Structures are given as C-alpha cells and as structure tokens.
Amino acid sequence: MADNVEAIQKSIKWYFIIGFILIVFSGLTVGLSYVELPTHSLNIIVGMILATIKAALVALIFMHLSHERPLIYKVLAFTVVFVLALFLLFIFSHGDPLEFPGFYNPVE
C-alpha cells in the first residue's frame, strides 16, 4: 500500500495508462470484427489473443495479482493448464465421433 502522496499519484497515473491501453485493445477487438482475415479461424485466434492480453492486464493491475503470494500463481497456473487440457479434449472429440449401440443416431 502506498504511504505517501507521490506513490499514490504514481499509481493513479499507472491506472490511467492501463485503462487507456484497455480502451485501445477494445477498439482493436471491435475493429477486428469488421476485418476479414484470410480465414475465419485466424479472426478468432487474434480476437482471443487480444482478449487474453486485456484479461491479463485487468487481473495483474486492477485486481492486484502482480503482488500476490507464490501459492496464488501456482493455483492460476494449474487453472490455465486444466482449461487448456479441456480445450484439447474438446478439439480431439470432433475427430473421433462415438457411436452408441441402441441409441438414436440421426445420421443413419
């Protein structure tokens, strides 16, 4: 926590800079919706990268996660690994359709 006026003014200035960066990235996200990149997947990937950067800035600066204990970082890292594993399972599931005997299959 800041103890003097100079430190508080410095942190407020830092919050305004990060806020401006978030506004610029939000504008880029909206602009991306009007631009057609070579593939639709590339639009999604670029949009997710911008969203990840914005979320990281909010978490680190406005939620004060940049000054947390190491255990918090370990829990966050585990969460990221778990989410990526779930995404990979979802992606792999589209390449391997399951057929259940006895259940309704609209393809037949």
N, C-alpha and C positions, 0 to 999 in steps of 0.2 A: 504494500500500500504506500502511496506517496505521502510524504510527511510535509513537504514544503510546496509553496505556490508554483515555483518553477517546474517541479516534477509533474504537478497536476496539469499545468499548461502544456507541457511537452506531451503528456499522454492524450490530452484532448486534441492536440494538433495531429497526433498519430491516428486517433479515431476518425478524424475528418478525412485524412488521406486514404485510409482503408475504406471508408464509406464512399469516397469518390471512385476508388478502384472498383468497388462492387457495383456502382451505378454504370460505369463504363462496361464491365463484363455483362451486366444485364442488358445493356444496349446491344452488345455483340451477340448475345443469345437471341434477342428479338430480330436483329439483322440477319442472323443465320437462318431464321425461318423463311425469309424471303429469297434466299440464295439457294440455287440448286447446284450442289456439288456433283461430281461425276457419278456417284452412287448415293442412294438414299441412306445406306448404311454409314457412309462417311459423314453425312449430316448428323446422324445420331451419335456417332463416336465423338465428333467435335463438340456437339452440344453437351455430351456427358463430361467431356474434359473441362469445359467451361463451368459446368455445374459443380464439378468436384473442386475446382480451384475456389469458387465462391464459397462452398461449404467449408473448405479448409480455412479460409480467411475468417469466416464468421466464428468457427469453433476455436481457432487459435487466439484471435484478438478479442472479439466481443464476449466469448464465453470463458476467456482467461485460461484456456487449456495449455497455453505455452509455458505456464509456470506451475504445472502440476507435479505430483509425485510420480516416480517411475512405475508404480503399480497401475496407475491410470493409463499410461501409454501401453503397457502390456495388455490390458483389457481391450483397449481400442485396436491394437494390432491383431488380437485374436478375433475381434469382430470383423475386421476387414478380411482376414483370411477365411473366416466362416462364410461371409457373404460371397466372396469370390468362388468358393467351393460350391455354394448353392447355384450361382450363375452357371458355372461349368456343368453341373449336373443337369440343369435345365437345357443347356445347349446340346449336350450329348443325348438327351432324351428324345430330341426331334429326329435324330439319325437312327434310332432304334425303336420303331413302333412295337408295342406289345399287343399280342392277341390273346384274349382270354376265352377259352372254350366255354360255350354255354351263355355268354353274354351277347347282347345285341351289338352287331357290328354293321354300321350303316354302309360300309364300303362294299360288302358282299352283294 
